[in-house]
Amino acid sequence: MSHLLLVESWVGAMSTLLPRALNEEGHRFSFVTRDLQHYLRSAPGPGPHPLLGADNVLTCETNDPEVLLPHLERLQPVLGFDGVATSCDYYLPTAAKIAQRLGLPGPAPEAVESACAKDRTRRALHEAGVPGPAFALAETLRGLEEAAAAMGFPLVLKPVDLCAGMFVRRVDDVEQLRAAFAELQGFPVNARGQQRSPVVLLEELLTGAEVSVETVTFGGRTTVVGVTDKSVAGAPWFVETGHMFPAALDDETRDGVVSTAVAAIEALGLDNTVCHTEIKLTADGPRIVEVNPRPAGNQITELIRRVTGIDLAGVYAQVALGEKPDLSPVDTGASSAAISFLLPPRTGPIAEIQGTEALRDPAVAEFKLKPAGHRAGPATSNNNYLGHVMVTSDRPGAARPHAELLISGLDVRYAEDAA
């Protein structure tokens, strides 16, 4: 029985999927956080809180490696960690640094830092010749305006160090560019209390369908588990509205996206990790959107598990512990699985979500909806979903339209409308 140290976590799906996978594999885990109340305020759902399964819940300033690393080094002879992991993007470099400091398995911290910082990713992939959008970097509005004038609109403005699509926005002119920059400037510290980078990324707008390649790299060899598709809405924002696994691609297209993803992973020097690499299928071929050195979010790992039997949450833990995972698919009876998300039509307190009778469909593997009283936020990022529906099908490519049909039948009613 191995002992994994979890450094912070999402409060979403992976906060339950990773502890579940550890339990099923017979492993133990301890949890370290700077703010335990962050998790107690955001219980992931009914049933026991996932943190109740931890051997130890430790508190330390996780935002300061100079405090955290020596603290864990002192605890190591007592608690005996065998590996380190996190399911929060903002702590991926920290987890890699801890593993290196304690002499445990894990990716090189420098590679993880390059993957997590979008400006460093763009530079590394450009130097390696891996295809991506034209881009520019600036810290000031004047610098962005000059870059936009040289590149030409439309463009995409991105923070280099946020996740879930936060503040990623299409801009079609200088006025929109200024507004997007001003809004980003009003968010100087991320949700985990970390000071943000002043660097802003400006990219060529890539047009075409978007997919992600799910991979496992262990001992210098990358294995492709599969390709997932993605639907996006909410212009000028880029909000994910659903996914299907496997993506319905022809062999040539699939080979192209797979080879592009593997080239990006190699260019960044990533090893001993699970990766979720997002790619646009443009008229000029696959182009890298971003490389995430962790399992996919938004329940994509569950879609994969229901189709192939491969649990990437469990694989992530195995790789962190230095164990070579078995990535052989099994026959689950499902040929496709999809998830569709319910976006808030507008902000405000929810009275109820109607139309749930249709979700008793036997093809529905899971559904979750926000309760009455929940205050809906704006549909500008992946953080404000009102719920989701997950379905499976024994027919290739059939799960997505079914999931989308079920979501379209839900009706969000607001408290002020019912008054």
C-alpha positions in Angstrom: 0.0 0.0 0.0 1.6 3.3 -1.2 1.2 6.7 0.4 0.5 9.6 -1.9 0.7 13.3 -0.9 -2.0 15.4 -2.5 -1.1 19.1 -2.7 -4.3 21.2 -2.8 -7.1 20.1 -5.2 -9.9 21.1 -7.4 -13.2 21.4 -5.6 -14.9 20.0 -8.7 -15.0 16.5 -10.2 -11.4 15.5 -9.7 -11.7 16.2 -6.0 -13.8 13.0 -5.7 -12.4 11.0 -8.7 -8.8 11.0 -7.5 -9.6 9.9 -3.9 -11.9 7.2 -5.3 -9.2 6.0 -7.6 -6.7 5.9 -4.8 -9.1 3.9 -2.6 -9.8 1.4 -5.4 -6.1 0.9 -6.0 -5.5 0.3 -2.3 -3.4 3.4 -1.8 -3.4 5.8 1.1 -3.2 9.6 0.8 -2.5 12.6 2.9 -3.6 16.1 2.0 -1.8 19.4 2.4 -3.5 22.8 2.1 -3.0 26.4 3.0 -6.7 26.9 3.6 -8.8 24.0 4.8 -11.9 26.1 4.9 -11.7 26.5 1.1 -12.7 22.8 0.8 -15.1 22.7 3.7 -17.0 25.6 2.1 -17.1 23.8 -1.3 -18.2 20.3 -0.5 -18.4 18.5 -3.9 -21.7 16.9 -3.3 -23.8 14.6 -1.1 -22.1 11.9 0.9 -18.9 11.9 3.0 -16.4 14.7 2.1 -13.4 13.2 0.2 -11.0 14.6 2.7 -12.4 12.3 5.3 -10.5 9.5 3.5 -7.2 11.2 4.1 -4.7 9.7 6.6 -3.6 13.2 7.5 -4.8 16.7 6.7 -1.8 19.0 6.9 -1.8 22.8 6.9 1.1 24.8 5.5 1.6 27.8 3.2 1.5 26.0 -0.1 2.0 29.2 -2.0 5.5 29.6 -0.7 7.9 26.7 -1.7 10.6 28.0 0.6 8.2 27.3 3.5 6.5 24.2 2.1 9.4 22.2 0.9 11.5 22.2 4.1 8.3 21.5 6.1 7.5 18.4 4.0 11.1 17.3 4.1 10.9 17.2 7.9 7.7 15.2 7.8 9.0 12.7 5.2 10.8 10.4 7.7 7.6 10.2 9.8 4.9 10.0 7.2 6.8 8.3 4.4 5.3 9.7 1.2 5.8 7.5 -1.9 4.6 10.1 -4.5 3.2 13.6 -4.9 0.3 14.8 -7.0 -2.3 17.6 -7.3 -5.4 18.1 -9.3 -5.2 21.9 -9.2 -3.5 23.6 -12.1 -2.0 26.3 -9.9 -0.1 23.7 -7.8 1.3 21.5 -10.6 4.8 23.1 -10.5 4.8 22.9 -6.7 4.0 19.2 -6.7 6.8 18.6 -9.1 9.2 20.6 -6.9 8.2 18.6 -3.9 8.7 15.3 -5.7 12.2 16.4 -6.8 13.1 17.6 -3.3 12.0 14.4 -1.6 13.5 12.2 -4.3 10.2 10.8 -5.5 8.9 10.0 -9.0 7.6 12.9 -11.1 8.1 15.2 -14.0 10.9 17.7 -14.1 9.7 20.9 -12.4 11.1 23.1 -15.3 9.0 21.1 -17.8 5.9 21.5 -15.7 6.4 25.2 -15.2 6.8 25.6 -19.0 3.6 23.7 -19.7 1.6 25.7 -17.0 2.8 29.1 -18.2 1.1 29.8 -21.6 3.8 32.3 -22.6 6.6 29.8 -22.0 4.6 27.1 -23.8 4.2 29.2 -26.8 7.9 30.0 -26.9 9.0 26.4 -26.4 6.7 25.0 -29.1 7.6 27.8 -31.6 11.3 27.1 -31.1 10.7 23.3 -31.6 8.6 23.9 -34.8 5.4 22.5 -33.3 2.5 24.2 -35.1 0.5 26.8 -33.1 -1.1 30.2 -33.7 0.9 33.3 -34.3 1.3 35.1 -31.0 2.7 38.1 -29.2 3.4 38.9 -25.5 3.1 42.2 -23.7 2.6 43.5 -20.2 1.1 46.9 -21.1 -1.9 48.0 -23.1 0.3 49.9 -25.4 2.3 46.8 -26.1 -0.8 44.8 -26.8 -2.2 47.6 -29.1 1.1 47.6 -31.1 1.1 43.8 -31.4 -2.6 43.8 -32.5 -1.8 46.4 -35.2 1.0 44.2 -36.5 -1.0 41.0 -36.3 -4.4 42.2 -37.4 -7.8 41.4 -35.8 -9.6 39.2 -34.9 -7.4 38.0 -32.1 -7.7 36.1 -28.8 -6.5 37.7 -25.5 -5.4 35.3 -22.8 -3.9 35.5 -19.4 -0.8 33.3 -19.2 -1.5 31.8 -15.8 -5.3 31.1 -15.3 -7.4 28.0 -16.1 -11.0 27.0 -16.9 -11.0 29.6 -19.7 -11.0 32.5 -17.3 -10.7 35.9 -19.1 -9.9 34.2 -22.5 -11.7 36.4 -24.9 -12.0 37.1 -28.7 -11.3 40.7 -29.5 -12.3 42.2 -32.9 -11.0 45.7 -32.5 -9.0 48.1 -30.3 -12.0 49.0 -28.1 -12.6 45.3 -27.3 -8.9 44.8 -26.7 -8.9 47.6 -24.2 -12.0 46.3 -22.4 -10.6 42.8 -22.2 -7.3 44.1 -20.8 -9.0 46.3 -18.3 -11.1 43.4 -17.0 -8.0 41.2 -16.7 -6.2 43.9 -14.8 -8.9 43.8 -12.2 -8.0 40.3 -11.3 -4.4 40.5 -10.0 -4.6 37.5 -7.7 -6.0 34.1 -8.6 -8.5 32.1 -6.7 -5.8 30.5 -4.6 -4.2 33.8 -3.4 -1.3 33.7 -5.8 -0.1 36.9 -7.5 -0.7 36.7 -11.2 1.9 37.3 -13.9 1.5 40.7 -15.7 2.3 39.1 -19.0 -0.7 38.9 -21.5 -0.8 36.6 -24.5 -2.3 37.8 -27.8 -2.9 35.0 -30.3 -4.1 34.6 -33.9 -7.8 33.4 -33.8 -7.8 29.8 -34.9 -10.9 28.6 -36.6 -12.1 25.0 -36.7 -13.2 22.2 -34.5 -11.4 21.6 -31.2 -10.2 18.3 -29.8 -8.0 17.1 -27.0 -5.5 14.3 -26.9 -5.3 12.3 -23.7 -1.8 10.8 -23.1 0.3 9.0 -20.5 4.1 9.5 -20.6 6.1 7.1 -18.5 9.8 6.4 -18.7 10.2 8.5 -21.8 7.5 6.9 -23.8 4.1 8.5 -24.6 1.0 6.4 -25.0 -2.1 7.9 -26.6 -5.2 6.8 -24.7 -7.5 8.6 -27.2 -8.9 11.8 -28.6 -11.8 13.7 -27.2 -13.9 16.3 -29.0 -15.1 19.6 -27.6 -18.0 22.0 -28.2 -17.6 25.7 -27.4 -20.1 28.5 -27.0 -20.5 31.9 -25.4 -18.7 34.2 -27.9 -16.7 36.4 -27.3 -15.8 33.9 -24.5 -14.7 30.4 -25.0 -16.9 28.3 -22.7 -16.8 24.5 -23.1 -20.4 23.2 -23.5 -19.6 19.5 -23.9 -17.3 16.6 -24.9 -17.5 13.2 -26.5 -15.0 10.3 -26.4 -13.8 9.1 -28.7 -13.9 12.0 -31.1 -15.5 11.2 -34.5 -12.4 11.7 -36.7 -11.1 10.0 -39.8 -7.8 8.2 -39.5 -5.7 10.8 -41.2 -7.0 13.6 -39.0 -6.6 11.5 -35.9 -3.0 10.7 -36.8 -2.3 14.4 -37.4 -3.6 15.5 -34.0 -1.9 12.6 -32.2 1.5 13.3 -33.7 1.1 17.0 -33.0 0.3 16.4 -29.3 3.2 14.0 -28.9 5.6 16.5 -30.5 4.4 19.2 -28.1 4.9 16.9 -25.0 8.4 16.1 -26.2 9.2 19.8 -26.9 8.3 20.7 -23.4 10.3 17.9 -21.9 7.4 16.3 -20.1 7.8 12.8 -18.7 6.2 10.7 -16.0 2.8 12.4 -16.2 -0.6 12.3 -17.7 -1.3 15.1 -20.3 -4.4 16.7 -21.7 -3.4 18.6 -24.9 -5.9 20.8 -26.7 -5.7 21.2 -30.4 -7.6 23.2 -33.1 -8.3 21.5 -36.4 -7.6 24.4 -38.8 -7.7 24.4 -42.6 -3.9 24.4 -42.4 -3.7 21.4 -40.1 -3.7 20.8 -36.3 -2.5 23.7 -34.2 -1.7 23.5 -30.4 -4.0 25.5 -28.1 -2.4 24.4 -24.8 -0.7 21.5 -23.1 -1.9 20.6 -19.6 0.4 18.2 -17.6 -2.5 16.6 -15.7 -5.6 14.5 -16.5 -8.4 16.3 -18.3 -11.1 18.0 -16.3 -14.8 18.4 -17.0 -15.4 14.7 -16.4 -13.5 13.7 -19.6 -11.7 11.0 -17.6 -15.1 9.5 -16.8 -16.0 9.4 -20.4 -12.8 7.6 -21.2 -13.4 5.1 -18.3 -16.9 4.3 -19.4 -15.7 3.6 -23.0 -12.3 1.9 -22.5 -12.2 0.9 -18.8 -9.0 3.0 -18.4 -9.3 5.2 -15.3 -6.9 8.2 -15.9 -7.4 9.4 -12.4 -6.0 6.1 -11.1 -3.3 6.1 -13.8 -2.3 9.6 -12.7 -1.8 8.3 -9.2 0.1 5.2 -10.4 2.5 7.4 -12.5 3.0 9.7 -9.5 4.0 6.7 -7.5 6.4 5.5 -10.1 4.3 2.5 -11.2 4.0 1.6 -14.8 0.3 1.7 -15.6 -1.6 -0.9 -17.7 -3.3 1.1 -20.5 -4.9 -1.8 -22.2 -8.6 -1.0 -23.1 -11.3 -3.4 -22.2 -14.8 -4.0 -23.7 -17.2 -2.0 -21.6 -20.1 -2.3 -24.0 -20.0 1.5 -24.7 -18.7 2.8 -28.0 -19.1 6.5 -27.1 -19.7 8.6 -24.1 -20.5 12.3 -23.9 -21.2 15.0 -21.4 -23.2 18.2 -22.0 -23.1 21.2 -19.7 -26.0 23.5 -18.7 -24.9 27.1 -19.1 -26.7 29.9 -17.1 -29.0 31.9 -19.5 -28.2 34.9 -17.2 -27.2 35.7 -13.7 -29.4 35.5 -10.7 -30.9 33.2 -8.0 -32.3 29.9 -9.3 -35.8 28.9 -8.4 -35.7 25.5 -10.1 -34.6 23.6 -13.1 -37.5 22.0 -14.9 -37.5 19.1 -17.4 -35.6 16.6 -15.3 -38.1 13.8 -16.1 -36.4 13.1 -19.4 -33.1 12.4 -17.5 -34.5 9.1 -16.3 -33.4 7.8 -19.7 -31.5 4.5 -19.3 -28.7 5.9 -21.4 -28.0 8.6 -18.8 -25.0 7.5 -16.8 -25.0 10.5 -14.5 -26.6 14.0 -14.1 -26.1 16.8 -11.6 -27.9 20.1 -11.4 -27.6 23.1 -9.1 -30.3 23.3 -6.4 -32.9 26.0 -5.8 -31.3 29.0 -4.3 -28.0 28.7 -6.2 -27.0 32.1 -7.6 -26.1 31.7 -11.3 -23.0 33.6 -12.5 -22.2 34.8 -16.0 -21.6 32.3 -18.7 -18.1 33.5 -19.3 -16.0 30.5 -18.2 -16.2 26.9 -17.2 -16.6 27.8 -13.6 -20.3 28.7 -13.7 -22.1 25.6 -15.1 -25.5 24.9 -13.7 -25.1 21.2 -14.2 -24.4 18.4 -16.6 -25.7 15.3 -18.2 -23.5 12.3 -19.1 -24.7 9.6 -21.5 -23.3 6.5 -23.1 -24.1 4.7 -26.3 -23.3 1.4 -27.9 -23.0 3.3 -31.3 -19.9 5.3 -32.2 -20.5 9.0 -32.2 -24.1 8.7 -31.0 -23.6 9.9 -27.4 -23.0 13.6 -28.1 -26.4 14.4 -29.9 -28.2 12.5 -27.2 -26.6 14.4 -24.4 -27.2 17.8 -26.1 -30.8 16.9 -26.7 -31.3 16.2 -23.0 -29.6 19.4 -21.9 -31.7 21.4 -24.4 -34.8 20.1 -22.7 -34.0 21.7 -19.3 -35.6 25.0 -18.4 -33.9 27.3 -15.9 -36.4 29.3 -13.8 -35.2 32.3 -11.8 -36.5 33.3 -8.4 -37.5 36.9 -9.5 -39.5 35.4 -12.3 -41.4 33.2 -9.9 -42.2 36.0 -7.5 
